[in-house]
Amino acid sequence: MIFDYFYFKFYNIILKSGIPEFPRFYSSLLLGGVINLNLLVISGFLSKFDILPYIFDKTTILISLATLVALIFLRYKNSRLETIKVIFTAEEFKQKKKTLNIIFVFYLVFTVLAMFLGPFYKPDYLPKMWE
């Protein structure tokens, strides 16, 4: 349900941004990009703690992003999107909306902070992809 809400938020952001041509694709791209960024950060942290090797290289990043965007785009077809719109605009949902908005903001802030704070754990260490 939380990813449905994230998709719905990105969809509404795209509609309000003035680019309403392909809102399903752009919201899939945003959600896929954020999830892919989380995977990169988690892989980077695990490699810095010497738990697992860094698994992403330049082509793997593009392949994983394209795969995530395609899967998200296929998951949120027009019929499912209409169902999500009905669920998240219902009167019963208004009480949960504040909590989910806080979770959404914390998720995005955590994603950005983790991306920038990750390199400070071992400043001289770079994964093999960048050496």
Phi and psi restraints in degrees (value plus and minus 20) as a CYANA .aco file:
   2 ILE   PHI     -88.7   -48.7
   2 ILE   PSI     -58.0   -18.0
   3 PHE   PHI     -90.9   -50.9
   3 PHE   PSI     -50.0   -10.0
   4 ASP   PHI     -82.3   -42.3
   4 ASP   PSI     -61.6   -21.6
   5 TYR   PHI     -88.8   -48.8
   5 TYR   PSI     -59.9   -19.9
   6 PHE   PHI     -80.5   -40.5
   6 PHE   PSI     -63.3   -23.3
   7 TYR   PHI     -82.2   -42.2
   7 TYR   PSI     -63.7   -23.7
   8 PHE   PHI     -81.4   -41.4
   8 PHE   PSI     -61.2   -21.2
   9 LYS   PHI     -84.7   -44.7
   9 LYS   PSI     -65.7   -25.7
  10 PHE   PHI     -83.0   -43.0
  10 PHE   PSI     -57.7   -17.7
  11 TYR   PHI     -82.6   -42.6
  11 TYR   PSI     -65.2   -25.2
  12 ASN   PHI     -86.9   -46.9
  12 ASN   PSI     -56.3   -16.3
  13 ILE   PHI     -82.6   -42.6
  13 ILE   PSI     -63.4   -23.4
  14 ILE   PHI     -84.5   -44.5
  14 ILE   PSI     -62.1   -22.1
  15 LEU   PHI     -84.0   -44.0
  15 LEU   PSI     -56.8   -16.8
  16 LYS   PHI    -102.8   -62.8
  16 LYS   PSI     -32.6     7.4
  17 SER   PHI    -100.9   -60.9
  17 SER   PSI     -32.0     8.0
  18 GLY   PHI      76.4   116.4
  18 GLY   PSI      -9.5    30.5
  19 ILE   PHI    -138.9   -98.9
  19 ILE   PSI      44.5    84.5
  20 PRO   PHI    -104.1   -64.1
  20 PRO   PSI      -7.9    32.1
  21 GLU   PHI     -87.0   -47.0
  21 GLU   PSI     -70.9   -30.9
  22 PHE   PHI    -149.1  -109.1
  22 PHE   PSI      45.9    85.9
  23 PRO   PHI     -86.4   -46.4
  23 PRO   PSI     -53.1   -13.1
  24 ARG   PHI     -85.0   -45.0
  24 ARG   PSI     -64.0   -24.0
  25 PHE   PHI     -87.1   -47.1
  25 PHE   PSI     -66.1   -26.1
  26 TYR   PHI     -87.2   -47.2
  26 TYR   PSI     -57.5   -17.5
  27 SER   PHI     -90.5   -50.5
  27 SER   PSI     -53.1   -13.1
  28 SER   PHI     -85.3   -45.3
  28 SER   PSI     -58.5   -18.5
  29 LEU   PHI     -85.9   -45.9
  29 LEU   PSI     -62.0   -22.0
  30 LEU   PHI     -84.9   -44.9
  30 LEU   PSI     -68.7   -28.7
  31 LEU   PHI     -84.9   -44.9
  31 LEU   PSI     -62.4   -22.4
  32 GLY   PHI     -83.6   -43.6
  32 GLY   PSI     -57.9   -17.9
  33 GLY   PHI     -86.1   -46.1
  33 GLY   PSI     -61.0   -21.0
  34 VAL   PHI     -87.7   -47.7
  34 VAL   PSI     -62.6   -22.6
  35 ILE   PHI     -85.4   -45.4
  35 ILE   PSI     -61.5   -21.5
  36 ASN   PHI     -84.0   -44.0
  36 ASN   PSI     -59.1   -19.1
  37 LEU   PHI     -82.9   -42.9
  37 LEU   PSI     -59.3   -19.3
  38 ASN   PHI     -83.0   -43.0
  38 ASN   PSI     -61.3   -21.3
  39 LEU   PHI     -83.8   -43.8
  39 LEU   PSI     -59.8   -19.8
  40 LEU   PHI     -83.8   -43.8
  40 LEU   PSI     -63.8   -23.8
  41 VAL   PHI     -86.2   -46.2
  41 VAL   PSI     -63.6   -23.6
  42 ILE   PHI     -82.7   -42.7
  42 ILE   PSI     -62.7   -22.7
  43 SER   PHI     -84.7   -44.7
  43 SER   PSI     -58.4   -18.4
  44 GLY   PHI     -85.0   -45.0
  44 GLY   PSI     -62.6   -22.6
  45 PHE   PHI     -84.8   -44.8
  45 PHE   PSI     -62.1   -22.1
  46 LEU   PHI     -84.9   -44.9
  46 LEU   PSI     -53.9   -13.9
  47 SER   PHI     -94.4   -54.4
  47 SER   PSI     -51.8   -11.8
  48 LYS   PHI     -91.8   -51.8
  48 LYS   PSI     -49.8    -9.8
  49 PHE   PHI    -104.8   -64.8
  49 PHE   PSI     -16.8    23.2
  50 ASP   PHI      39.2    79.2
  50 ASP   PSI      15.5    55.5
  51 ILE   PHI    -110.7   -70.7
  51 ILE   PSI     -68.2   -28.2
  52 LEU   PHI    -154.9  -114.9
  52 LEU   PSI     133.8   173.8
  53 PRO   PHI     -93.6   -53.6
  53 PRO   PSI     137.7   177.7
  54 TYR   PHI     -90.1   -50.1
  54 TYR   PSI     101.4   141.4
  55 ILE   PHI    -116.7   -76.7
  55 ILE   PSI     -26.9    13.1
  56 PHE   PHI    -121.0   -81.0
  56 PHE   PSI     114.6   154.6
  57 ASP   PHI    -141.3  -101.3
  57 ASP   PSI    -193.9  -153.9
  58 LYS   PHI     -82.3   -42.3
  58 LYS   PSI     -60.9   -20.9
  59 THR   PHI     -95.1   -55.1
  59 THR   PSI     -55.0   -15.0
  60 THR   PHI     -85.2   -45.2
  60 THR   PSI     -54.6   -14.6
  61 ILE   PHI     -82.8   -42.8
  61 ILE   PSI     -66.0   -26.0
  62 LEU   PHI     -87.1   -47.1
  62 LEU   PSI     -60.3   -20.3
  63 ILE   PHI     -85.8   -45.8
  63 ILE   PSI     -63.2   -23.2
  64 SER   PHI     -87.1   -47.1
  64 SER   PSI     -58.2   -18.2
  65 LEU   PHI     -84.9   -44.9
  65 LEU   PSI     -65.4   -25.4
  66 ALA   PHI     -83.9   -43.9
  66 ALA   PSI     -59.6   -19.6
  67 THR   PHI     -85.8   -45.8
  67 THR   PSI     -65.0   -25.0
  68 LEU   PHI     -82.6   -42.6
  68 LEU   PSI     -64.3   -24.3
  69 VAL   PHI     -83.0   -43.0
  69 VAL   PSI     -62.5   -22.5
  70 ALA   PHI     -84.3   -44.3
  70 ALA   PSI     -63.1   -23.1
  71 LEU   PHI     -85.8   -45.8
  71 LEU   PSI     -61.1   -21.1
  72 ILE   PHI     -86.8   -46.8
  72 ILE   PSI     -61.5   -21.5
  73 PHE   PHI     -81.8   -41.8
  73 PHE   PSI     -61.6   -21.6
  74 LEU   PHI     -92.0   -52.0
  74 LEU   PSI     -52.2   -12.2
  75 ARG   PHI     -87.0   -47.0
  75 ARG   PSI     -60.7   -20.7
  76 TYR   PHI    -120.2   -80.2
  76 TYR   PSI      50.8    90.8
  77 LYS   PHI     -91.2   -51.2
  77 LYS   PSI     152.5   192.5
  78 ASN   PHI     -78.8   -38.8
  78 ASN   PSI     -59.3   -19.3
  79 SER   PHI     -87.1   -47.1
  79 SER   PSI     -62.2   -22.2
  80 ARG   PHI     -88.3   -48.3
  80 ARG   PSI     -57.0   -17.0
  81 LEU   PHI     -83.7   -43.7
  81 LEU   PSI     -59.8   -19.8
  82 GLU   PHI     -84.8   -44.8
  82 GLU   PSI     -58.5   -18.5
  83 THR   PHI     -83.9   -43.9
  83 THR   PSI     -62.6   -22.6
  84 ILE   PHI     -84.2   -44.2
  84 ILE   PSI     -60.6   -20.6
  85 LYS   PHI     -80.3   -40.3
  85 LYS   PSI     -61.8   -21.8
  86 VAL   PHI     -85.5   -45.5
  86 VAL   PSI     -62.3   -22.3
  87 ILE   PHI     -85.0   -45.0
  87 ILE   PSI     -66.7   -26.7
  88 PHE   PHI    -104.7   -64.7
  88 PHE   PSI     -25.7    14.3
  89 THR   PHI    -128.2   -88.2
  89 THR   PSI     -16.4    23.6
  90 ALA   PHI     -90.6   -50.6
  90 ALA   PSI     137.2   177.2
  91 GLU   PHI     -86.6   -46.6
  91 GLU   PSI     -55.3   -15.3
  92 GLU   PHI     -86.8   -46.8
  92 GLU   PSI     -46.0    -6.0
  93 PHE   PHI     -96.8   -56.8
  93 PHE   PSI     -40.1    -0.1
  94 LYS   PHI     -79.4   -39.4
  94 LYS   PSI     -47.9    -7.9
  95 GLN   PHI     -92.8   -52.8
  95 GLN   PSI     -56.1   -16.1
  96 LYS   PHI     -99.8   -59.8
  96 LYS   PSI     -36.2     3.8
  97 LYS   PHI     -81.0   -41.0
  97 LYS   PSI     -61.1   -21.1
  98 LYS   PHI     -83.8   -43.8
  98 LYS   PSI     -63.7   -23.7
  99 THR   PHI     -83.6   -43.6
  99 THR   PSI     -64.8   -24.8
 100 LEU   PHI     -88.7   -48.7
 100 LEU   PSI     -51.8   -11.8
 101 ASN   PHI     -85.5   -45.5
 101 ASN   PSI     -59.5   -19.5
 102 ILE   PHI     -85.0   -45.0
 102 ILE   PSI     -63.1   -23.1
 103 ILE   PHI     -82.0   -42.0
 103 ILE   PSI     -61.8   -21.8
 104 PHE   PHI     -80.9   -40.9
 104 PHE   PSI     -65.9   -25.9
 105 VAL   PHI     -86.7   -46.7
 105 VAL   PSI     -64.3   -24.3
 106 PHE   PHI     -82.1   -42.1
 106 PHE   PSI     -58.2   -18.2
 107 TYR   PHI     -82.6   -42.6
 107 TYR   PSI     -65.7   -25.7
 108 LEU   PHI     -88.1   -48.1
 108 LEU   PSI     -61.0   -21.0
 109 VAL   PHI     -85.7   -45.7
 109 VAL   PSI     -62.7   -22.7
 110 PHE   PHI     -82.2   -42.2
 110 PHE   PSI     -60.1   -20.1
 111 THR   PHI     -81.4   -41.4
 111 THR   PSI     -66.1   -26.1
 112 VAL   PHI     -89.3   -49.3
 112 VAL   PSI     -64.0   -24.0
 113 LEU   PHI     -83.1   -43.1
 113 LEU   PSI     -62.7   -22.7
 114 ALA   PHI     -83.6   -43.6
 114 ALA   PSI     -55.7   -15.7
 115 MET   PHI     -85.3   -45.3
 115 MET   PSI     -59.1   -19.1
 116 PHE   PHI    -107.4   -67.4
 116 PHE   PSI     -47.3    -7.3
 117 LEU   PHI    -105.7   -65.7
 117 LEU   PSI     -41.8    -1.8
 118 GLY   PHI     -75.1   -35.1
 118 GLY   PSI     -65.7   -25.7
 119 PRO   PHI     -85.7   -45.7
 119 PRO   PSI     -35.5     4.5
 120 PHE   PHI    -103.2   -63.2
 120 PHE   PSI     -28.1    11.9
 121 TYR   PHI     -87.5   -47.5
 121 TYR   PSI     -74.3   -34.3
 122 LYS   PHI    -144.4  -104.4
 122 LYS   PSI      70.7   110.7
 123 PRO   PHI     -80.1   -40.1
 123 PRO   PSI     -51.6   -11.6
 124 ASP   PHI    -108.3   -68.3
 124 ASP   PSI     -26.3    13.7
 125 TYR   PHI    -110.5   -70.5
 125 TYR   PSI     109.5   149.5
 126 LEU   PHI    -144.4  -104.4
 126 LEU   PSI     121.4   161.4
 127 PRO   PHI     -81.8   -41.8
 127 PRO   PSI     139.7   179.7
 128 LYS   PHI     -79.0   -39.0
 128 LYS   PSI     -44.0    -4.0
 129 MET   PHI     -83.0   -43.0
 129 MET   PSI     -53.5   -13.5
 130 TRP   PHI    -119.6   -79.6
 130 TRP   PSI     -22.0    18.0
